[in-house]
Amino acid sequence: MKRSLDGFPKIEVNTQRKEGKALKKEFFRKERDLLGEEAIPENAYWGVHSKRARDNFPFSKKVPPSLVKAYFAVKWACARANLEVGLLEAKIGNAILKACEEGMEGKFNEEVIVPIFQGGAGTSLNMNINEIIANRALEILGYSKGNYQKINPFDHVNLSQSTNDTFMTAVKVATLWQLDELEKEIINLQETLQQKEKEFASVLKVGRTELQDAVPITLGMEFGAFAEAIARDRWRLWKSRERIKEVNLGGTAVGTGLNAHPEYIARAIVHLNEITGLPLAKAMNLFENTQNLDVFSEVSGLLRSLAVNLRKIANDLRLLSMGPRAGISEISLPALQEGSSIMPGKVNPVMCEYIEGIAIDVMGKDQAIAFSCSSGQLELNHLGPFIAAHILEMIEELKLGINAFTEKCLRGIRANQERCNELLEKSFALATCIVPYLGHERTSELVQECLREGKNFRDFLIEQKIFSEEELKNILNPLEISRPGIPGFGKVEVKRP
């Protein structure tokens, strides 16, 4: 057995490597917990607690980088507060702060070896972060990793804390950061739809209810409705931040603040706002805030509402672009890739299908979050890691999906104005517009007569000398049709018997 310069023991192990036929020596350190000893690779910043968690939880979905960064930020704020109230020695505290700053930069993301799906309410991730910080701080001060008599993951890094206040605080920080990023994409989406609303404002077409011809509308009106729905989602998510910003940091195990200095509690959140740039606030009731995670169910529900609207928009676009020859084909979507391995020339609406799949996945995760939030018992919700995994993944999926949908699909949509006119002329959408001039019964009779003769309704009305071409032009003015009132009123004579 060898020893490091500070006397900490190393274990020497020979392992076969694919580097020619040479044997390479690897060194391990021994770490102990209440269950016994484990050999940890000498260069690893993680320790025995991380190893046990990695071995126990086999589904290896990685911890989201935003949560890793947020957890290092929480630890930085706690260390700063502990330093200021005199609970941490300056040398140790400054080394911990430096390690946390490096962690926020992403230097130790690969050292987070525990999966996000884990039992224990997040204790495994908390200890993984604690061990990384402790070992990096030891390294900064010139000690060997694992020399926890000098800097301890529990007594120094986790000082004044519990998993139960740091974990969910980190999740809220990560959620708020991610919501900021999502909002940028929602704004871009909304503005793109509004641009299309203006671009297509004069494109008259058939409106449809229950997939049947209804009344004339403009293509711009359809895109305006899409934009309004997305604007509503944007407002909902913005309002939800008010409740997410309340954190239980300083509450320690159950929200009572046991083993946390009163001044530390006040300072920790101030420093967390400083390092994160967020307006976090101490929860009015730390005990309640530790118990209940319903705010994540609320935010999840609002993300589900966004997904609902995205799915509706995507499917409407698929219908409107259906064809190109044998369908509605009132719009053309950008051609992105070949759509068939057997049918030549086929191009599918892949971005609409992509965003619909994401929307459905988000709806499913919302259900998982609802069940998880309702599964908390007494003073703690043990399923916090699953809630964290789902909420952060939902936001990330939506952020990336909306960006791709906006840039690769919506921006390139073109109106097929000739097709819109053709379908409008073939339909009886015009019939509703002339009811104020002829009455419902007379208009119905004309529709049936026109159907029997197989004629175009506009041509039929002109042929029967019921309206002139100029009168019908006034009635079908896009500006008239897209606002309340009788289209052409004052310009067209009422012709009821």
N, C-alpha and C positions, 0 to 999 in steps of 0.2 A: 504493500500500500504506500502511495506517495502522499505528500502533504503540500499544500499551497504555501505561499510566502507567509500568509497569516495563520498558518497551522491548521487550516480546515482540511479534512481528509478527502482524498480522491480514490476512486476505484478504477483500476486499469483493466480493460476488457479487450480481447482480440476479436475482431470481426472480419469476415471474408468480404472483400470488395471487388467490384468488377474493374479494377485498375490493374490490368495484367494479371499476374498471379500473386501479387504482393498482398501480405496481410497488413491491414491498417489498424493501429491501436486507437481505440476510442476511450475517453475518460468519462466516468460517471461520478456523481456525488451522491452520498446517502442523505435522504431526508426522512424525518420521522413525524408521524402524527399519532393520534390516539389509537389507530388501528395497527400500527407497526411501521416498518421501514420500507422505503422504495428507492430504487436506483433511478436517478434523474440525469439525463445528459448534461455534461459539465457546462456546455455553452447555452443551455436553455435558460430563458428568463422565467419560465413557469416552474412550478414545484410540485410537491407531493399531492396537494389538494386538487390541482388542475389535472394531474395524471389520473387520479382515481375517477374524477368526473368524466374525463374522456373515455376511460375504459368502461364506465358504467352505462353511458348513454350512447348507444351505437348509431342512431340516426344522425349523420354528421352534417346537418345543415348549419352553415357557418353563422356566427354572430354578425349581424349587419354592421358594416364599417361606421355608419352614423352612430350606432349605439356604443361601439368601442370608443369612438372619439368622445361621446358624451360622458361615458363613465370616467375616462381620464380627466375630463373637465370637472366632474363632481369631486374626484379625489384631490385635484388641485385646490379647489375651493375649501375643502375640509382641512387640508394640510395648512393652507394659509391662515385659516381661522385658528387652528390649534397652535400655530406659531405665535400669533398675536396675543393669545390669552396665556401664553407661557407653558403650554402642555407639551410642546415639542422643543427639543434642543435645536438651536439655530443651524448647526452643521447638518444634522439629520433632516430637519425640515426643509432646508434649501435643496438638499440632494433629492428629496422626494418631489419637490416642486419641479425641479429640472427633469426628472424622470416622467412626470405627468405631462409636461409640455412636449417632450419628445413623443409620448404616446398619442397626444392630440394631433401631432404631425403625421401619424400613421406608421411610425417606425417599428411598432411592435404588433401590428395587425396579425402577422403570421404566428406570433407567440400566444395569441388567444386560441387555445386548442380545444376548449370546451364547446360543444354544439349549443345552439340557441334553444333547441328542444331539450329541456332538462327538468328533473324534479328538484324540489328544494327551494322554490320561490326565488331562484336567482343566486343562491349562495355560491354555486359553482363558478358562475361568471365573476361574482364579486371577489372570490378568492383567487381566481386566475389573474384578475387585474391587480389585486393586492400583491401577489407574488412577483408579477412583472415589475411593478414599481419598486418593491423591496430589493429585488436583485439588481435592477439598474442603478438604484441609489447606492447599493453596496459597491458596485463597480465604479461609480463616480467618485466614491471616497477611497478607492484603492483596495477594497476587500474582495474576496472571492464570493461568487454567487452561492447562496445557501447558507451563508454565515449569519443566521438569524439572531444570534446573540447580540450582534451589532445593530442591525436594523431588522425589525420583525414585521411580517405581513399583518399580524393581528395587533400587536401593541403599539406600533408606530404608524403604519399606513392606514389601518382601520380604526385608529383612535377616534373616540367620540361618535362612532358610526355603527350601523347595522346594515346587513343586506336589505332589511325591510324598509329603510328610508333611502339608502343610496341607489338601489336598483331601480325603483319606480321613478325616482327623481331623474335618473339618467334616461329612462325610457321617455319621460315627458320632454326632456331637453331634445332628444333625438327626434321625437315626433314633431315638435315645434320647428326645428330646423328643416325637416323634410316637408312640412306643410308650406314653409316659405318657398321652397323650390317648386312644389306642386302648384302653388298659386301663380307663379310666373308662367307656367305652361297653360294654366286655365285662362289667364289674361290673354295670352297669345292666341289660344283657341277662340275665345270670345271675339277678339278683334278681327280675326280672319273670317269668322262667320258674318260679322257686321260688314266687312268689306264686300263679301259675296252678296249680302242683302242689297247693298247699293248697286253693285254691278248688275244684278238681275232684276232691278226694280221695275223695269218696263217689259219684262218677258211674261206675257200673258199665257196662262195654261189652265188645264182642268184641275180643279180641286177635287179631292176624293174623300168620301167618308165610307167606312166599312169596305174599302177597296172598290167602291162603285163611284161612277161619275157624280159629282155634286154641283158646285157652282164655280164660275171662273175666279181664279186668284192670280197672283203673280208668283213667279219663282222666288223673287226677292222676299216675299212674305214668308215662304217656307223657311228660308235661311234666317230670317229675322226671328222666327219662333225658336229655332235652334239656339241662336245667340242669347235670347232672353232666358231660356232654361239654364244655360251654362252660367249666365250672370247670377242667377239665383243660387246655383251651387257655390259659386265663388263667395257670395255674401254669407251663406250658411257656414262654410268652413272658416271664414274670417272671424265670425262671432264665436265659434267653438273654442277658440284659443283662450278666451277669458277663463274657462274652467281648467284647461290643461295647465295653465301657468301656475296654478296653486300646487305647491309641492310640500312633502312631509319631511324634508331634510332637517335633521336635528331631532326628529322624533324617536330615533333609534329603533328598538325592537317592535314596540306596539304603539308608539306615538306619545308616550309619556315623557320622552327625553331622558330616560334613565342612563346614567353614566356620561351625559353630555353637559359640559359647562354652559350655563345660561348665556354668557357672552358669545360663546362659540356658536350657538344656535343662531343668534342675530347676525353674526358676521359671515357665517358660511354662505347664506343665500345672497348676501351682498356681493361676495367675491365670485359666486357662481354666475351672477348677472354680468359681472365684469368680464369674465373669461369667455362667456357664451354670447354676449350681446343680446340677451333675451330679458324681457320684463317679468321674471319669475317673482312669485310672492309666497311668503309662508302661509300655509293653509290656516284658516281660522281655528280649525279643530284638527290637530295632528293625529289624534287617536282615530277619528272618523276617516280622515284622508288615507290612513294606512290600511284600514279595513276594506274600504269600498273603491272599486275601480270602474264604476259605472260610467265615468267620463269617457273611458275608452270605447265603451259600447255606444255612447252618443256620437263620438267622432266617427266611429266605424259606420254607424247608420248614415251619417252625412256623406261619407265616401261611397256608401252603397247607393245613395240617391244620385250622386254624380255618375256612378256606373250605370244606373238605370237610364239616365238621359243620354249617355254616350251610346248605349246599346240601341235606344230608339233612333238616334240620329244615324248611326251606322246602317241600321236596317232600312230606314227611309231612303238613304242614298243608294243602297243596293237595289231597292225597288225602282227608283227613278232612273237608274242607269241600266236596268235590265234590258238585255238585247245581245248585240247591237241592232239586229234586224227584226227579231221576232218578239220584242218586248216593248216596254214603255219608252225607254231610251230618250227621256227628256233632257238628261244631262250625260256628259261623258266624264268618267273618272280617269286619272292618269294611268297609263299602261305601265306597269312596274315589272312584270315578269310573265313568261309564258304560263298558261293556265292548265295545260293538259299534256300528258305524255302520249296521247293517242289522237286528239282532235286538233288538227292544224289551225293555227291562227287564233285559238281561244285565249282570251285574257280574262282573268278572274278579278273580282273586287277584293283583293287579298288584304288591303289595309282595313277595310270595313269589317272583314271577318276576324282580323287580328284584334281590333279594338273590342269587338263583341266578345271574343274569347276572354280577354282581360276583364271585361265587365262582369262576365259570369263568374270568373274566378274570385273577383272582389266580393261579389254577393255571397259566395260560399264562405269566404273568410269572415265576413260579417257575422254569419251564423255561428261560426266557431268562437268568435270573440264574445258574442252574446252568451253562449253557454259557459265560456270560461269566466266571464265577469260575474255570472250568477253562481259560480261554484265556490266562491270564497266562503270560508267558515270561521266564525268567531272573529279573532283579531287580525286575520291575514288571508290574503288570497294566494294560494300556493301555485296558481297557474299563471302568474305574472310573466314568466318567460315565453309562454305560448301566446299570450296577448301581445307582448312586445313583437314577437316574430311576425304575427299576422298583420298588426297595424302598420308596421314599418314596411313590410313587403307590399301591402295594399297601396301605400303611398308611392313607393318606388315603381310598382307596376303601372300605376296611373300616370305618374310623371313621365316615364319613358314612352308609354303607349300613346298618351296625348300628343307628345312631341312628334312622334312618327306619324300619327294620324293627321295632324295639322300640316306638317311640312310635306309629306309624301302623298297626301290625298286631297285635303280640302283646298289648299292653295291652287292646285292645278285643275280644279273642276271647271268644266266649260258647259255653258247652256247650249242645247241643240234647239235653237229658236224655231227653225222650220218644223221640227217634229212637234214642238209644243203647239204651234199654230195648227198643224195638221190634226192632231188629236182633239184640240178644242173645237175645230170646225166639224169634226165627225161626231162629237158628243152632243148631248142635249143640255150641257151646262148653261148654254145661253138661255134656255127656257125659263129658268128662275128669274133671270134679269128682266124679262119682258112681262112677268106676271103683273106688276103694278100698272101696266098699260093695257093689258087685255083681260086680266082676271084669271084665276086659277083654272076654272073649268074650260074656258076657251083655249088657254095655252095647252092644257092636257090633250084636248081634241087635236090640236095642230101637231103635237108630238106624235100621237098615234097615227095620224094621217101621213106624216112624213116618214114614219117607220115603214108603213105599208108600201109606200112608193120608193123606199130605199134611197132617199135623197139627203143631201147635206142640209141641215136645218136652216142655216143662214140663207143659202140659195133658195130654199123652199119659201122662206118668209118674203124674200124679195120677189120671187116669181109669182107669189100669190098677191103681191102688192099690198101686203100688210104693213111692211116697213120699207123705207128706202135704204139704200146702201149707206147714205150719210147718217140716217137715224141710228142704224145698227152700229156704226162707227162711234157715235156719241155714247151709246149704251155700253159698249165694250171698251171704253176708255180705261186703261189700267189705273189711272189716278182715281177715277170714280169708283171702280170696283174695290179698291183697297182701303176705302174708308166708309164709315156709316152713311146711310142715305140711299136714295133711289138713283141708280146710275142713269145719267142723261136727263135728269129732272129739269124741266124748264126749256130744254132743247128739243124734246120729243113729245108729240101730242098723245094724250091718253085716248085710246081707241076702243074702249069698252062700249058695247051696244047700248 
